[in-house]
Amino acid sequence: MTRIPTRWVTALALATGLVTVLPAQADSVASKTEPLGKMDNVKVDTIRLVRRNGLLNIQAEFVNQSSKNQVVFYRFKWLDDSGFSTWGEEVWKPITLYGTERKLLTEVAPTPNTTDFRLQLQSPENTVR
């Protein structure tokens, strides 16, 4: 069986418009996250985004910098080009990070109008500012 190189499959997907890799933005992780309080033990290390089938796909990697288990609650604010919300307020979702664990979170925007987002975070272990 002939194996097709991954780069060819990627090139074909980009050429047909099935996947759109968004340009590297000057936006930092800090500009995309909204922690409620100072996150002492957990941080969002990287955020990646791509548009697939017309929807924004987000991958955020959480890192527990403590040896203790940490619970973090998160939700997304989905925004359009003008910064207006494209979806109602989401419920808070829990994620447990075990001691020094890295965990990848994947989310898909609810509408094709969504072009931006903010990841809101809160944790019982936060320090209030």
The first five atom37 places (N, CA, C, CB, O) and aatype in JSON, in Angstrom:
{
  "aatype": [12, 16, 1, 9, 14, 16, 1, 17, 19, 16, 0, 10, 0, 10, 0, 16, 7, 10, 19, 16, 19, 10, 14, 0, 5, 0, 3, 15, 19, 0, 15, 11, 16, 6, 14, 10, 7, 11, 12, 3, 2, 19, 11, 19, 3, 16, 9, 1, 10, 19, 1, 1, 2, 7, 10, 10, 2, 9, 5, 0, 6, 13, 19, 2, 5, 15, 15, 11, 2, 5, 19, 19, 13, 18, 1, 13, 11, 17, 10, 3, 3, 15, 7, 13, 15, 16, 17, 7, 6, 6, 19, 17, 11, 14, 9, 16, 10, 18, 7, 16, 6, 1, 11, 10, 10, 16, 6, 19, 0, 14, 16, 14, 2, 16, 16, 3, 13, 1, 10, 5, 10, 5, 15, 14, 6, 2, 16, 19, 1],
  "atom_mask": [
    [1, 1, 1, 1, 1],
    [1, 1, 1, 1, 1],
    [1, 1, 1, 1, 1],
    [1, 1, 1, 1, 1],
    [1, 1, 1, 1, 1],
    [1, 1, 1, 1, 1],
    [1, 1, 1, 1, 1],
    [1, 1, 1, 1, 1],
    [1, 1, 1, 1, 1],
    [1, 1, 1, 1, 1],
    [1, 1, 1, 1, 1],
    [1, 1, 1, 1, 1],
    [1, 1, 1, 1, 1],
    [1, 1, 1, 1, 1],
    [1, 1, 1, 1, 1],
    [1, 1, 1, 1, 1],
    [1, 1, 1, 0, 1],
    [1, 1, 1, 1, 1],
    [1, 1, 1, 1, 1],
    [1, 1, 1, 1, 1],
    [1, 1, 1, 1, 1],
    [1, 1, 1, 1, 1],
    [1, 1, 1, 1, 1],
    [1, 1, 1, 1, 1],
    [1, 1, 1, 1, 1],
    [1, 1, 1, 1, 1],
    [1, 1, 1, 1, 1],
    [1, 1, 1, 1, 1],
    [1, 1, 1, 1, 1],
    [1, 1, 1, 1, 1],
    [1, 1, 1, 1, 1],
    [1, 1, 1, 1, 1],
    [1, 1, 1, 1, 1],
    [1, 1, 1, 1, 1],
    [1, 1, 1, 1, 1],
    [1, 1, 1, 1, 1],
    [1, 1, 1, 0, 1],
    [1, 1, 1, 1, 1],
    [1, 1, 1, 1, 1],
    [1, 1, 1, 1, 1],
    [1, 1, 1, 1, 1],
    [1, 1, 1, 1, 1],
    [1, 1, 1, 1, 1],
    [1, 1, 1, 1, 1],
    [1, 1, 1, 1, 1],
    [1, 1, 1, 1, 1],
    [1, 1, 1, 1, 1],
    [1, 1, 1, 1, 1],
    [1, 1, 1, 1, 1],
    [1, 1, 1, 1, 1],
    [1, 1, 1, 1, 1],
    [1, 1, 1, 1, 1],
    [1, 1, 1, 1, 1],
    [1, 1, 1, 0, 1],
    [1, 1, 1, 1, 1],
    [1, 1, 1, 1, 1],
    [1, 1, 1, 1, 1],
    [1, 1, 1, 1, 1],
    [1, 1, 1, 1, 1],
    [1, 1, 1, 1, 1],
    [1, 1, 1, 1, 1],
    [1, 1, 1, 1, 1],
    [1, 1, 1, 1, 1],
    [1, 1, 1, 1, 1],
    [1, 1, 1, 1, 1],
    [1, 1, 1, 1, 1],
    [1, 1, 1, 1, 1],
    [1, 1, 1, 1, 1],
    [1, 1, 1, 1, 1],
    [1, 1, 1, 1, 1],
    [1, 1, 1, 1, 1],
    [1, 1, 1, 1, 1],
    [1, 1, 1, 1, 1],
    [1, 1, 1, 1, 1],
    [1, 1, 1, 1, 1],
    [1, 1, 1, 1, 1],
    [1, 1, 1, 1, 1],
    [1, 1, 1, 1, 1],
    [1, 1, 1, 1, 1],
    [1, 1, 1, 1, 1],
    [1, 1, 1, 1, 1],
    [1, 1, 1, 1, 1],
    [1, 1, 1, 0, 1],
    [1, 1, 1, 1, 1],
    [1, 1, 1, 1, 1],
    [1, 1, 1, 1, 1],
    [1, 1, 1, 1, 1],
    [1, 1, 1, 0, 1],
    [1, 1, 1, 1, 1],
    [1, 1, 1, 1, 1],
    [1, 1, 1, 1, 1],
    [1, 1, 1, 1, 1],
    [1, 1, 1, 1, 1],
    [1, 1, 1, 1, 1],
    [1, 1, 1, 1, 1],
    [1, 1, 1, 1, 1],
    [1, 1, 1, 1, 1],
    [1, 1, 1, 1, 1],
    [1, 1, 1, 0, 1],
    [1, 1, 1, 1, 1],
    [1, 1, 1, 1, 1],
    [1, 1, 1, 1, 1],
    [1, 1, 1, 1, 1],
    [1, 1, 1, 1, 1],
    [1, 1, 1, 1, 1],
    [1, 1, 1, 1, 1],
    [1, 1, 1, 1, 1],
    [1, 1, 1, 1, 1],
    [1, 1, 1, 1, 1],
    [1, 1, 1, 1, 1],
    [1, 1, 1, 1, 1],
    [1, 1, 1, 1, 1],
    [1, 1, 1, 1, 1],
    [1, 1, 1, 1, 1],
    [1, 1, 1, 1, 1],
    [1, 1, 1, 1, 1],
    [1, 1, 1, 1, 1],
    [1, 1, 1, 1, 1],
    [1, 1, 1, 1, 1],
    [1, 1, 1, 1, 1],
    [1, 1, 1, 1, 1],
    [1, 1, 1, 1, 1],
    [1, 1, 1, 1, 1],
    [1, 1, 1, 1, 1],
    [1, 1, 1, 1, 1],
    [1, 1, 1, 1, 1],
    [1, 1, 1, 1, 1],
    [1, 1, 1, 1, 1],
    [1, 1, 1, 1, 1]
  ],
  "atom_positions": [
    [[0.84, -1.16, 0.0], [0.0, 0.0, 0.0], [0.89, 1.24, 0.0], [-0.96, -0.01, 1.21], [1.87, 1.31, 0.74]],
    [[0.54, 2.21, -0.84], [1.31, 3.45, -0.92], [0.85, 4.39, 0.18], [1.15, 4.11, -2.3], [-0.34, 4.6, 0.39]],
    [[1.81, 4.95, 0.87], [1.51, 5.89, 1.96], [1.66, 7.31, 1.43], [2.45, 5.65, 3.18], [2.69, 7.65, 0.85]],
    [[0.64, 8.14, 1.63], [0.66, 9.52, 1.17], [1.26, 10.38, 2.28], [-0.78, 10.01, 0.78], [0.81, 10.32, 3.42]],
    [[2.28, 11.19, 1.95], [2.9, 12.05, 2.97], [1.89, 13.01, 3.59], [4.07, 12.84, 2.36], [1.03, 13.55, 2.9]],
    [[2.02, 13.22, 4.89], [1.12, 14.09, 5.63], [1.1, 15.5, 5.05], [1.52, 14.14, 7.08], [0.04, 16.13, 5.0]],
    [[2.24, 16.0, 4.62], [2.29, 17.37, 4.1], [1.44, 17.51, 2.84], [3.73, 17.78, 3.81], [0.91, 18.59, 2.58]],
    [[1.31, 16.43, 2.04], [0.46, 16.48, 0.85], [-1.01, 16.54, 1.24], [0.73, 15.26, -0.06], [-1.79, 17.28, 0.64]],
    [[-1.38, 15.76, 2.24], [-2.76, 15.77, 2.71], [-3.1, 17.15, 3.26], [-2.98, 14.67, 3.78], [-4.18, 17.68, 3.0]],
    [[-2.2, 17.72, 4.03], [-2.4, 19.05, 4.59], [-2.53, 20.08, 3.47], [-1.25, 19.43, 5.54], [-3.42, 20.93, 3.51]],
    [[-1.65, 20.01, 2.48], [-1.7, 20.95, 1.36], [-3.02, 20.83, 0.61], [-0.52, 20.71, 0.4], [-3.6, 21.84, 0.21]],
    [[-3.5, 19.61, 0.41], [-4.77, 19.39, -0.28], [-5.93, 19.96, 0.54], [-4.98, 17.89, -0.53], [-6.83, 20.59, -0.02]],
    [[-5.91, 19.74, 1.84], [-6.98, 20.26, 2.71], [-7.0, 21.78, 2.69], [-6.79, 19.75, 4.16], [-8.07, 22.39, 2.64]],
    [[-5.82, 22.4, 2.72], [-5.75, 23.86, 2.65], [-6.23, 24.37, 1.3], [-4.31, 24.34, 2.92], [-6.96, 25.36, 1.23]],
    [[-5.82, 23.69, 0.23], [-6.19, 24.11, -1.13], [-7.69, 24.01, -1.36], [-5.45, 23.27, -2.16], [-8.26, 24.84, -2.07]],
    [[-8.33, 23.01, -0.79], [-9.77, 22.83, -0.99], [-10.61, 23.63, 0.0], [-10.12, 21.37, -0.88], [-11.83, 23.67, -0.11]],
    [[-9.97, 24.26, 0.96], [-10.69, 25.09, 1.92], [-11.3, 24.33, 3.08], [0.0, 0.0, 0.0], [-12.06, 24.91, 3.86]],
    [[-11.0, 23.04, 3.21], [-11.54, 22.27, 4.32], [-10.94, 22.71, 5.65], [-11.29, 20.78, 4.11], [-11.61, 22.68, 6.68]],
    [[-9.68, 23.12, 5.6], [-9.0, 23.59, 6.8], [-8.36, 24.92, 6.48], [-7.95, 22.55, 7.3], [-7.68, 25.06, 5.46]],
    [[-8.56, 25.89, 7.34], [-7.91, 27.18, 7.18], [-7.05, 27.42, 8.4], [-8.94, 28.33, 6.98], [-7.57, 27.55, 9.51]],
    [[-5.76, 27.48, 8.2], [-4.87, 27.79, 9.31], [-4.85, 29.31, 9.46], [-3.42, 27.22, 9.08], [-4.51, 30.03, 8.53]],
    [[-5.22, 29.77, 10.63], [-5.27, 31.21, 10.86], [-3.85, 31.74, 11.01], [-6.12, 31.54, 12.09], [-3.0, 31.06, 11.58]],
    [[-3.6, 32.93, 10.53], [-2.25, 33.47, 10.61], [-1.81, 33.64, 12.06], [-2.18, 34.81, 9.88], [-2.62, 33.89, 12.95]],
    [[-0.51, 33.49, 12.25], [0.02, 33.7, 13.59], [-0.29, 35.13, 14.0], [1.57, 33.42, 13.65], [0.03, 36.07, 13.28]],
    [[-0.91, 35.28, 15.13], [-1.32, 36.59, 15.59], [-0.38, 37.07, 16.68], [-2.77, 36.58, 16.09], [0.27, 36.28, 17.36]],
    [[-0.33, 38.37, 16.83], [0.49, 38.95, 17.88], [-0.17, 38.75, 19.24], [0.72, 40.45, 17.61], [0.42, 39.06, 20.28]],
    [[-1.4, 38.24, 19.21], [-2.12, 38.01, 20.47], [-1.39, 36.98, 21.31], [-3.56, 37.56, 20.2], [-1.01, 35.92, 20.82]],
    [[-1.21, 37.29, 22.56], [-0.57, 36.36, 23.47], [-1.63, 35.55, 24.2], [0.33, 37.11, 24.48], [-2.83, 35.85, 24.12]],
    [[-1.19, 34.53, 24.9], [-2.1, 33.73, 25.72], [-2.8, 34.65, 26.72], [-1.33, 32.59, 26.46], [-3.99, 34.48, 26.98]],
    [[-2.07, 35.59, 27.28], [-2.65, 36.5, 28.28], [-3.79, 37.33, 27.69], [-1.57, 37.42, 28.84], [-4.74, 37.65, 28.4]],
    [[-3.71, 37.68, 26.42], [-4.77, 38.49, 25.81], [-6.02, 37.67, 25.52], [-4.26, 39.14, 24.54], [-7.09, 38.23, 25.29]],
    [[-5.9, 36.35, 25.51], [-7.03, 35.47, 25.22], [-7.64, 34.87, 26.47], [-6.59, 34.37, 24.29], [-8.69, 34.23, 26.4]],
    [[-7.0, 35.05, 27.62], [-7.52, 34.48, 28.86], [-7.97, 35.58, 29.82], [-6.44, 33.6, 29.54], [-7.42, 36.68, 29.84]],
    [[-8.99, 35.26, 30.59], [-9.52, 36.17, 31.61], [-9.61, 35.41, 32.94], [-10.91, 36.73, 31.2], [-10.66, 34.86, 33.26]],
    [[-8.52, 35.39, 33.7], [-8.59, 34.71, 35.0], [-9.34, 35.57, 36.01], [-7.16, 34.4, 35.53], [-9.17, 36.79, 36.06]],
    [[-10.18, 34.92, 36.82], [-10.87, 35.61, 37.9], [-10.02, 35.42, 39.14], [-12.35, 35.08, 38.1], [-10.15, 34.41, 39.84]],
    [[-9.17, 36.36, 39.41], [-8.18, 36.24, 40.46], [-6.85, 35.86, 39.85], [0.0, 0.0, 0.0], [-6.75, 35.62, 38.65]],
    [[-5.83, 35.81, 40.68], [-4.49, 35.45, 40.22], [-4.36, 33.93, 40.26], [-3.37, 36.14, 41.09], [-4.51, 33.32, 41.32]],
    [[-4.09, 33.34, 39.12], [-3.93, 31.89, 39.04], [-2.55, 31.53, 39.6], [-4.11, 31.36, 37.56], [-1.54, 31.72, 38.92]],
    [[-2.51, 31.02, 40.82], [-1.25, 30.73, 41.5], [-0.59, 29.44, 41.03], [-1.48, 30.65, 42.97], [0.63, 29.37, 40.93]],
    [[-1.38, 28.42, 40.73], [-0.81, 27.11, 40.46], [-1.03, 26.6, 39.04], [-1.38, 26.13, 41.41], [-0.29, 25.74, 38.56]],
    [[-2.05, 27.12, 38.38], [-2.38, 26.65, 37.03], [-2.21, 27.79, 36.05], [-3.83, 26.08, 36.98], [-2.57, 28.93, 36.32]],
    [[-1.65, 27.45, 34.88], [-1.55, 28.46, 33.84], [-1.93, 27.83, 32.5], [-0.12, 29.06, 33.78], [-1.86, 26.62, 32.32]],
    [[-2.33, 28.69, 31.58], [-2.57, 28.26, 30.21], [-1.26, 28.5, 29.49], [-3.79, 29.02, 29.53], [-0.83, 29.64, 29.33]],
    [[-0.63, 27.42, 29.05], [0.71, 27.5, 28.46], [0.66, 27.92, 27.0], [1.42, 26.16, 28.58], [1.41, 28.81, 26.58]],
    [[-0.21, 27.3, 26.23], [-0.31, 27.63, 24.8], [-1.77, 27.6, 24.37], [0.53, 26.65, 23.94], [-2.59, 26.89, 24.95]],
    [[-2.07, 28.38, 23.35], [-3.38, 28.36, 22.72], [-3.15, 28.29, 21.22], [-4.25, 29.62, 23.12], [-2.4, 29.08, 20.65]],
    [[-3.81, 27.33, 20.59], [-3.73, 27.18, 19.13], [-5.14, 27.3, 18.57], [-3.07, 25.82, 18.73], [-6.1, 26.88, 19.21]],
    [[-5.25, 27.87, 17.36], [-6.56, 27.94, 16.74], [-6.46, 27.69, 15.25], [-7.2, 29.28, 17.0], [-5.47, 28.02, 14.6]],
    [[-7.52, 27.09, 14.73], [-7.61, 26.78, 13.31], [-9.09, 26.82, 12.94], [-6.96, 25.38, 12.97], [-9.95, 26.55, 13.77]],
    [[-9.38, 27.16, 11.7], [-10.77, 27.13, 11.23], [-10.95, 25.88, 10.39], [-11.13, 28.43, 10.4], [-10.27, 25.69, 9.38]],
    [[-11.87, 25.02, 10.83], [-12.19, 23.77, 10.12], [-13.69, 23.76, 9.81], [-11.78, 22.52, 10.95], [-14.52, 23.99, 10.69]],
    [[-14.01, 23.48, 8.57], [-15.41, 23.42, 8.14], [-16.19, 24.66, 8.56], [-16.09, 22.17, 8.71], [-17.36, 24.58, 8.92]],
    [[-15.53, 25.8, 8.51], [-16.18, 27.07, 8.82], [-16.29, 27.42, 10.28], [0.0, 0.0, 0.0], [-16.81, 28.48, 10.61]],
    [[-15.8, 26.56, 11.17], [-15.89, 26.82, 12.61], [-14.51, 26.96, 13.23], [-16.67, 25.69, 13.32], [-13.58, 26.25, 12.86]],
    [[-14.39, 27.89, 14.16], [-13.14, 28.1, 14.88], [-12.92, 26.96, 15.86], [-13.16, 29.46, 15.62], [-13.8, 26.65, 16.66]],
    [[-11.75, 26.33, 15.8], [-11.37, 25.25, 16.72], [-10.24, 25.75, 17.6], [-10.95, 23.96, 15.94], [-9.25, 26.3, 17.1]],
    [[-10.37, 25.55, 18.89], [-9.39, 26.05, 19.86], [-8.78, 24.87, 20.6], [-10.04, 27.04, 20.86], [-9.49, 23.94, 20.98]],
    [[-7.47, 24.92, 20.8], [-6.79, 23.99, 21.7], [-6.0, 24.83, 22.7], [-5.85, 22.99, 20.91], [-5.18, 25.66, 22.32]],
    [[-6.27, 24.6, 23.97], [-5.56, 25.3, 25.04], [-4.91, 24.26, 25.93], [-6.52, 26.23, 25.86], [-5.55, 23.29, 26.34]],
    [[-3.63, 24.47, 26.23], [-2.92, 23.52, 27.1], [-2.78, 24.12, 28.49], [-1.54, 23.16, 26.51], [-2.15, 25.16, 28.68]],
    [[-3.38, 23.42, 29.46], [-3.3, 23.82, 30.87], [-2.11, 23.12, 31.51], [-4.61, 23.48, 31.62], [-1.81, 21.98, 31.18]],
    [[-1.44, 23.81, 32.43], [-0.3, 23.25, 33.14], [-0.51, 23.48, 34.63], [1.04, 23.88, 32.66], [-0.74, 24.61, 35.07]],
    [[-0.43, 22.4, 35.41], [-0.47, 22.5, 36.86], [0.98, 22.6, 37.34], [-1.21, 21.26, 37.51], [1.75, 21.65, 37.2]],
    [[1.34, 23.74, 37.89], [2.71, 23.96, 38.35], [2.94, 23.5, 39.78], [3.06, 25.43, 38.23], [4.03, 23.64, 40.32]],
    [[1.9, 22.95, 40.38], [1.97, 22.49, 41.75], [2.02, 20.96, 41.77], [0.75, 23.0, 42.57], [1.65, 20.3, 40.8]],
    [[2.48, 20.41, 42.88], [2.45, 18.95, 43.02], [1.1, 18.48, 43.56], [3.59, 18.48, 43.96], [0.82, 17.28, 43.61]],
    [[0.25, 19.44, 43.97], [-1.1, 19.14, 44.45], [-2.08, 19.13, 43.27], [-1.55, 20.18, 45.51], [-1.87, 19.82, 42.28]],
    [[-3.13, 18.32, 43.39], [-4.19, 18.34, 42.39], [-4.88, 19.7, 42.42], [-5.21, 17.2, 42.63], [-5.05, 20.29, 43.49]],
    [[-5.28, 20.19, 41.25], [-5.95, 21.49, 41.15], [-7.22, 21.34, 40.33], [-5.0, 22.55, 40.52], [-7.25, 20.61, 39.34]],
    [[-8.27, 22.02, 40.76], [-9.52, 22.07, 39.99], [-9.63, 23.47, 39.42], [-10.77, 21.71, 40.89], [-9.46, 24.46, 40.13]],
    [[-9.92, 23.55, 38.13], [-10.11, 24.82, 37.46], [-11.46, 24.78, 36.76], [-8.94, 25.11, 36.44], [-11.84, 23.76, 36.18]],
    [[-12.17, 25.88, 36.82], [-13.43, 26.02, 36.1], [-13.18, 26.96, 34.93], [-14.58, 26.54, 37.03], [-12.49, 27.97, 35.09]],
    [[-13.73, 26.63, 33.77], [-13.49, 27.46, 32.58], [-14.78, 27.58, 31.76], [-12.36, 26.87, 31.71], [-15.7, 26.77, 31.88]],
    [[-14.81, 28.6, 30.94], [-15.85, 28.77, 29.92], [-15.33, 29.71, 28.85], [-17.19, 29.31, 30.56], [-14.39, 30.48, 29.09]],
    [[-15.93, 29.65, 27.69], [-15.51, 30.49, 26.58], [-16.53, 31.59, 26.33], [-15.32, 29.65, 25.32], [-17.74, 31.36, 26.44]],
    [[-16.04, 32.76, 26.01], [-16.85, 33.85, 25.46], [-16.54, 33.86, 23.97], [-16.55, 35.26, 26.17], [-15.4, 34.11, 23.59]],
    [[-17.53, 33.61, 23.13], [-17.34, 33.55, 21.68], [-17.69, 34.91, 21.09], [-18.21, 32.43, 21.04], [-18.77, 35.45, 21.36]],
    [[-16.79, 35.47, 20.28], [-16.92, 36.84, 19.79], [-16.82, 36.9, 18.26], [-15.86, 37.73, 20.41], [-16.24, 36.02, 17.63]],
    [[-17.41, 37.97, 17.68], [-17.27, 38.2, 16.24], [-16.18, 39.23, 15.99], [-18.62, 38.66, 15.63], [-15.46, 39.63, 16.91]],
    [[-16.04, 39.67, 14.74], [-15.0, 40.64, 14.37], [-15.09, 41.94, 15.15], [-15.09, 40.93, 12.9], [-14.07, 42.59, 15.38]],
    [[-16.29, 42.32, 15.55], [-16.5, 43.58, 16.26], [-16.37, 43.44, 17.77], [-17.85, 44.14, 15.92], [-16.48, 44.43, 18.5]],
    [[-16.15, 42.22, 18.25], [-16.05, 42.0, 19.69], [-17.37, 41.71, 20.37], [0.0, 0.0, 0.0], [-17.44, 41.62, 21.59]],
    [[-18.45, 41.57, 19.57], [-19.75, 41.26, 20.13], [-19.89, 39.75, 20.32], [-20.88, 41.79, 19.23], [-19.33, 38.97, 19.56]],
    [[-20.64, 39.37, 21.33], [-20.87, 37.97, 21.63], [-21.67, 37.31, 20.51], [-21.59, 37.8, 22.97], [-22.64, 37.88, 20.01]],
    [[-21.25, 36.09, 20.12], [-21.98, 35.35, 19.09], [-22.78, 34.19, 19.7], [-21.0, 34.82, 18.04], [-23.44, 33.44, 18.98]],
    [[-22.71, 34.05, 21.0], [-23.39, 32.94, 21.66], [-23.73, 33.37, 23.08], [-22.51, 31.66, 21.67], [-23.1, 34.28, 23.62]],
    [[-24.72, 32.73, 23.68], [-25.1, 33.05, 25.05], [-24.0, 32.68, 26.03], [0.0, 0.0, 0.0], [-22.99, 32.07, 25.66]],
    [[-24.2, 33.05, 27.26], [-23.2, 32.76, 28.29], [-23.14, 31.27, 28.57], [-23.52, 33.53, 29.59], [-24.17, 30.64, 28.85]],
    [[-21.96, 30.71, 28.48], [-21.78, 29.28, 28.76], [-21.76, 29.02, 30.26], [-20.48, 28.77, 28.12], [-21.51, 29.91, 31.06]],
    [[-22.03, 27.77, 30.62], [-21.9, 27.36, 32.02], [-20.43, 27.11, 32.31], [-22.76, 26.08, 32.32], [-19.65, 26.85, 31.4]],
    [[-20.05, 27.2, 33.57], [-18.68, 26.89, 33.98], [-18.48, 25.38, 33.91], [-18.39, 27.43, 35.42], [-19.33, 24.61, 34.36]],
    [[-17.36, 24.97, 33.35], [-17.04, 23.54, 33.22], [-15.79, 23.26, 34.06], [-16.81, 23.13, 31.71], [-14.82, 24.02, 34.01]],
    [[-15.81, 22.17, 34.84], [-14.63, 21.85, 35.67], [-13.61, 21.02, 34.89], [-15.06, 21.09, 36.93], [-13.95, 20.25, 33.99]],
    [[-12.36, 21.2, 35.26], [-11.28, 20.36, 34.76], [-10.34, 20.11, 35.94], [-10.52, 21.03, 33.53], [-9.96, 21.04, 36.65]],
    [[-9.98, 18.85, 36.14], [-9.06, 18.49, 37.23], [-7.68, 18.25, 36.64], [-9.55, 17.23, 38.0], [-7.52, 17.49, 35.68]],
    [[-6.69, 18.9, 37.22], [-5.3, 18.71, 36.83], [-4.57, 18.08, 38.01], [-4.63, 20.08, 36.4], [-4.51, 18.66, 39.09]],
    [[-4.03, 16.91, 37.79], [-3.28, 16.23, 38.85], [-1.92, 16.89, 38.98], [-3.14, 14.71, 38.55], [-1.51, 17.67, 38.12]],
    [[-1.21, 16.59, 40.05], [0.08, 17.21, 40.33], [1.01, 17.24, 39.12], [0.0, 0.0, 0.0], [1.31, 16.2, 38.54]],
    [[1.44, 18.4, 38.76], [2.36, 18.69, 37.63], [1.85, 18.19, 36.27], [3.72, 18.06, 37.91], [2.64, 18.0, 35.35]],
    [[0.56, 17.98, 36.15], [0.0, 17.48, 34.89], [-0.18, 18.6, 33.87], [-1.34, 16.8, 35.15], [-0.44, 19.75, 34.23]],
    [[-0.04, 18.24, 32.59], [-0.36, 19.09, 31.45], [-1.59, 18.46, 30.79], [0.86, 19.23, 30.43], [-1.62, 17.25, 30.57]],
    [[-2.59, 19.28, 30.49], [-3.81, 18.74, 29.88], [-4.24, 19.63, 28.73], [-4.94, 18.61, 30.93], [-4.25, 20.86, 28.84]],
    [[-4.58, 18.99, 27.61], [-5.01, 19.7, 26.42], [-6.53, 19.76, 26.38], [-4.46, 19.03, 25.14], [-7.21, 18.73, 26.46]],
    [[-7.06, 20.96, 26.26], [-8.49, 21.2, 26.18], [-8.82, 21.59, 24.74], [-8.94, 22.3, 27.2], [-8.15, 22.46, 24.18]],
    [[-9.83, 20.97, 24.15], [-10.24, 21.27, 22.79], [-11.69, 21.71, 22.77], [-10.03, 20.06, 21.87], [-12.55, 21.05, 23.36]],
    [[-11.97, 22.83, 22.11], [-13.33, 23.36, 21.99], [-13.57, 23.83, 20.57], [-13.58, 24.52, 23.0], [-12.63, 24.2, 19.86]],
    [[-14.84, 23.81, 20.15], [-15.23, 24.28, 18.82], [-16.26, 25.39, 19.01], [-15.8, 23.11, 17.94], [-17.19, 25.25, 19.79]],
    [[-16.07, 26.48, 18.28], [-17.01, 27.6, 18.35], [-18.4, 27.16, 17.92], [-16.53, 28.78, 17.47], [-18.54, 26.3, 17.05]],
    [[-19.43, 27.73, 18.53], [-20.8, 27.29, 18.23], [-21.37, 27.79, 16.91], [-21.69, 27.72, 19.33], [-22.32, 27.2, 16.39]],
    [[-20.82, 28.86, 16.35], [-21.35, 29.41, 15.1], [-20.23, 29.79, 14.15], [-22.24, 30.64, 15.39], [-19.11, 30.06, 14.59]],
    [[-20.51, 29.82, 12.84], [-19.5, 30.24, 11.87], [-19.15, 31.72, 11.98], [-19.99, 29.94, 10.47], [-18.1, 32.14, 11.49]],
    [[-20.01, 32.53, 12.62], [-19.74, 33.96, 12.79], [-18.64, 34.23, 13.8], [-21.0, 34.68, 13.22], [-18.12, 35.34, 13.85]],
    [[-18.28, 33.25, 14.58], [-17.28, 33.43, 15.63], [-15.9, 33.53, 15.02], [-17.33, 32.27, 16.63], [-15.46, 32.65, 14.28]],
    [[-15.22, 34.62, 15.34], [-13.85, 34.84, 14.83], [-12.84, 35.03, 15.96], [-13.82, 36.05, 13.92], [-11.64, 35.04, 15.71]],
    [[-13.33, 35.17, 17.18], [-12.43, 35.41, 18.31], [-13.07, 34.81, 19.56], [-12.15, 36.94, 18.5], [-14.21, 34.36, 19.54]],
    [[-12.32, 34.82, 20.66], [-12.8, 34.23, 21.9], [-12.02, 34.78, 23.08], [-12.69, 32.7, 21.86], [-10.97, 35.4, 22.91]],
    [[-12.55, 34.55, 24.27], [-11.84, 34.75, 25.52], [-12.1, 33.51, 26.36], [-12.31, 36.08, 26.27], [-13.23, 33.04, 26.46]],
    [[-11.05, 32.99, 26.97], [-11.14, 31.83, 27.84], [-11.17, 32.35, 29.27], [-9.95, 30.84, 27.61], [-10.17, 32.86, 29.77]],
    [[-12.31, 32.2, 29.94], [-12.45, 32.66, 31.32], [-12.1, 31.52, 32.26], [-13.89, 33.19, 31.6], [-12.5, 30.38, 32.02]],
    [[-11.36, 31.82, 33.32], [-10.87, 30.82, 34.25], [-11.12, 31.24, 35.69], [-9.39, 30.56, 34.04], [-11.05, 32.42, 36.03]],
    [[-11.42, 30.26, 36.51], [-11.48, 30.49, 37.95], [-11.11, 29.21, 38.67], [-12.89, 30.98, 38.39], [-11.32, 28.11, 38.15]],
    [[-10.57, 29.35, 39.86], [-10.16, 28.19, 40.64], [-10.32, 28.49, 42.12], [-8.71, 27.79, 40.32], [-10.07, 29.61, 42.55]],
    [[-10.73, 27.5, 42.9], [-10.81, 27.7, 44.35], [-9.45, 28.06, 44.95], [-11.36, 26.43, 45.03], [-9.38, 28.66, 46.03]],
    [[-8.37, 27.7, 44.27], [-7.02, 27.96, 44.77], [-6.49, 29.33, 44.37], [-6.08, 26.89, 44.27], [-5.36, 29.68, 44.71]],
    [[-7.28, 30.13, 43.64], [-6.84, 31.45, 43.19], [-6.64, 32.4, 44.37], [-7.86, 32.05, 42.22], [-7.26, 32.26, 45.43]],
    [[-5.77, 33.36, 44.16], [-5.61, 34.46, 45.08], [-6.45, 35.61, 44.55], [-4.1, 34.88, 45.24], [-6.35, 35.97, 43.38]],
    [[-7.28, 36.18, 45.39], [-8.11, 37.3, 44.97], [-7.22, 38.53, 44.84], [-9.28, 37.56, 45.97], [-6.39, 38.8, 45.71]],
    [[-7.39, 39.27, 43.75], [-6.57, 40.49, 43.52], [-7.03, 41.63, 44.35], [-6.59, 40.9, 42.06], [-6.45, 42.71, 44.28]]
  ]
}
